[in-house]
């Protein structure tokens, strides 16, 4: 169930959306990276943690504000929940879009779980870098810029890097809330401290070569989008030539246009 990636550093992979949860166990307690897609799901995670350690969960880190990473926060009321300041802002601004997005993705037989979610935002925020001493291990949390969202943070401990949805395995990156013109630079800034084990928000473990391949693909997306926005390249041609599926290219183009116009 839990895969130990380094001493005291674990990954738990779940079939639904191929979600990954990180766990770091120190002498002072347990730190959890992301809390799953509902309180019911987080309850399952909490029970499984009991088979791993008797120590309490004292810290939670939300890698970003998407519902499938934060809707279990309420199940850890005694934990200090950390996230980028934009993560807190987005979760507090208007809860309903988060619930609507969750309802679209959840299978019908599980949608009642969404109605029971109590949305809890991080109480502790930072702008660029923070660290947490869990006892015998220090967890570093960094923000390198906008990418998958405006709040993606990177969590490092013991040679393991939890990347949230800045990188994904087995599918094209989701562009719906992205900043595609900035995403490659964000990954490049995160690269020096990454690895050697990279845990994406969804899917199997990645190597640093996989990380570089995704950075390169997103860079090619950004080049095409800039050509459309600033050099008069036909949008449909850029969409067809993109290194990601056309649907994702169209979303990326829409996001690039929106950010450029703002």
C-alpha positions in Angstrom: 0.0 0.0 0.0 2.6 2.6 1.1 5.7 2.6 -0.9 8.8 3.8 1.0 10.9 6.0 -1.4 13.5 7.1 1.2 13.8 6.5 4.9 10.6 7.8 6.4 9.3 9.1 3.1 6.4 7.3 1.5 4.0 7.5 -1.4 0.5 6.1 -1.4 -1.1 5.7 -4.9 -4.9 5.4 -5.3 -6.7 4.2 -8.4 -9.2 7.1 -8.6 -7.7 9.7 -10.9 -4.4 7.9 -10.2 -3.9 10.2 -7.2 -0.6 10.2 -5.2 -0.4 11.2 -1.6 2.9 11.8 0.2 3.8 10.9 3.7 6.8 11.9 5.8 7.3 10.4 9.3 9.5 12.2 11.8 10.0 11.9 15.5 7.6 14.7 16.1 4.8 13.4 14.0 3.5 12.8 10.4 3.4 15.2 7.5 0.9 14.4 4.7 1.2 15.9 1.1 -2.3 16.3 -0.2 -5.5 14.9 1.3 -7.4 13.3 -1.5 -10.7 14.0 -3.2 -13.3 13.9 -0.3 -13.5 13.5 3.4 -14.5 9.8 2.9 -11.4 9.3 0.9 -9.3 11.1 3.6 -10.9 8.9 6.2 -9.6 5.8 4.4 -6.1 7.4 4.2 -6.2 8.2 7.9 -7.1 4.6 8.7 -4.3 3.3 6.5 -1.8 5.6 8.2 -2.6 3.9 11.4 -1.1 0.7 10.0 2.1 2.6 9.2 2.6 4.5 12.4 1.0 5.5 15.6 2.2 9.0 15.4 -0.4 11.8 14.7 -0.7 13.8 11.6 0.7 17.2 12.6 1.2 18.8 9.2 -0.6 18.8 5.8 0.8 20.4 2.7 -1.6 21.2 -0.2 0.4 21.2 -3.5 -2.3 23.4 -5.0 -6.0 24.3 -4.7 -7.7 21.7 -7.0 -10.4 19.8 -5.2 -8.8 16.3 -5.7 -5.9 17.5 -3.6 -7.6 19.4 -0.8 -11.2 18.1 -0.2 -9.9 15.8 2.6 -8.4 18.6 4.6 -11.2 18.7 7.2 -10.3 15.1 8.3 -7.0 16.5 9.8 -8.4 19.1 12.3 -5.3 19.0 14.5 -2.8 19.4 11.7 -1.2 22.7 10.6 -2.3 22.9 7.0 0.2 24.7 4.7 -0.1 26.0 1.1 0.9 28.9 -1.1 -1.0 32.1 -0.3 -2.8 31.8 -3.6 -4.0 28.3 -2.6 -5.7 29.8 0.5 -7.1 32.8 -1.5 -8.6 30.5 -4.2 -10.3 28.2 -1.7 -11.8 31.0 0.3 -12.9 33.3 -2.6 -15.8 31.2 -3.9 -16.2 27.6 -2.8 -18.9 26.6 -5.4 -16.7 26.3 -8.5 -14.6 23.7 -6.6 -17.7 21.7 -5.7 -19.0 21.9 -9.3 -15.7 20.7 -10.7 -15.7 17.8 -8.3 -19.2 16.8 -9.3 -18.2 16.7 -12.9 -15.3 14.3 -12.2 -16.8 12.1 -9.5 -18.6 8.9 -10.6 -22.4 9.2 -9.9 -22.3 6.7 -7.1 -19.7 8.8 -5.2 -21.2 12.3 -5.7 -22.8 12.3 -2.3 -19.3 12.4 -0.9 -18.8 15.9 -2.4 -21.9 17.2 -0.7 -20.4 16.2 2.7 -17.1 18.0 2.1 -16.3 20.8 4.5 -13.9 23.0 2.5 -10.9 23.9 4.7 -8.2 26.2 3.3 -4.6 26.2 4.5 -4.2 28.3 7.7 -0.5 28.7 7.1 0.8 30.3 3.9 4.0 31.4 2.3 5.2 33.2 -0.8 8.5 31.6 -1.9 10.0 29.0 0.5 9.3 27.5 3.9 10.5 24.4 5.8 9.0 22.1 8.4 11.0 20.1 10.9 9.1 16.9 11.5 11.8 15.6 13.8 15.0 14.2 12.4 13.9 15.2 8.9 13.4 18.6 7.3 10.7 19.1 4.6 11.3 22.0 2.2 8.4 23.5 0.4 9.1 25.9 -2.5 7.1 28.0 -5.0 8.8 28.6 -8.4 6.1 30.4 -10.3 2.8 29.8 -12.1 2.3 26.6 -14.0 -0.6 24.1 -13.7 -2.2 26.8 -11.4 -1.1 29.9 -9.7 -0.3 28.1 -6.5 1.8 25.0 -7.3 4.3 24.1 -4.7 7.1 21.6 -4.6 7.8 19.4 -1.6 11.2 17.9 -1.0 12.6 15.5 1.6 15.3 12.8 1.5 15.9 12.9 -2.2 12.2 12.6 -3.0 10.4 15.5 -4.8 6.6 15.7 -4.6 5.6 17.9 -7.6 1.8 18.0 -7.4 0.4 18.5 -10.9 3.3 20.5 -12.2 4.2 17.2 -13.8 2.0 14.2 -14.6 2.6 10.7 -15.7 0.7 8.8 -18.4 -1.3 11.8 -19.7 -1.0 15.3 -21.0 -0.8 18.0 -18.4 -4.2 19.6 -17.6 -4.4 23.1 -19.0 -7.8 24.4 -17.7 -6.4 26.6 -14.9 -2.8 26.8 -16.3 -0.3 29.5 -17.3 1.2 27.8 -20.3 3.5 30.7 -21.2 5.1 30.6 -17.7 4.9 26.8 -17.0 8.2 25.8 -18.6 10.2 28.5 -16.7 8.6 27.3 -13.5 9.7 23.8 -14.1 13.2 25.0 -15.1 13.4 26.9 -11.8 12.3 23.8 -9.8 14.7 21.5 -11.7 18.0 22.0 -9.8 16.6 20.7 -6.5 14.5 17.9 -8.0 14.9 14.2 -7.6 16.3 11.8 -8.0 12.8 10.4 -7.2 10.0 12.5 -8.6 6.4 11.9 -7.5 3.7 13.5 -9.8 0.3 14.4 -8.6 -1.1 11.6 -10.6 0.4 8.4 -12.0 3.6 6.5 -11.6 7.0 7.7 -10.4 9.0 9.8 -12.8 12.7 10.0 -13.4 14.6 13.3 -14.0 14.7 12.4 -17.7 10.8 12.2 -17.6 10.8 15.6 -15.8 13.0 17.1 -18.6 10.9 15.6 -21.3 7.7 17.2 -19.9 9.5 20.5 -19.5 10.6 20.3 -23.2 7.1 19.4 -24.3 5.6 22.4 -22.4 8.3 24.7 -23.8 7.3 23.7 -27.4 3.7 24.4 -26.5 4.7 27.9 -25.2 6.7 28.6 -28.4 3.7 27.8 -30.6 1.4 29.9 -28.4 3.7 32.9 -28.5 3.8 32.6 -32.3 0.0 32.8 -32.4 -0.1 35.7 -29.9 2.8 37.8 -31.1 3.8 36.7 -34.6 0.5 36.1 -36.4 0.8 32.3 -36.7 -2.7 30.8 -37.5 -4.2 29.4 -34.3 -5.4 26.2 -36.0 -2.0 25.4 -37.4 -0.4 25.8 -34.0 -3.1 23.6 -32.4 -2.4 20.9 -35.0 1.3 21.0 -34.6 1.3 21.0 -30.8 3.1 18.3 -28.9 0.0 17.6 -26.7 -3.5 16.5 -27.8 -5.6 19.1 -29.6 -8.1 19.5 -26.8 -5.3 20.4 -24.4 -3.7 22.7 -27.0 -7.0 24.6 -27.4 -7.3 25.0 -23.6 -3.7 26.2 -23.4 -4.3 28.7 -26.2 -7.4 30.0 -24.4 -5.5 30.4 -21.2 -2.6 32.1 -22.9 -4.9 34.5 -24.6 -6.7 35.3 -21.3 -3.5 35.9 -19.4 -2.1 38.0 -22.3 -5.2 40.2 -22.4 -5.1 40.7 -18.7 
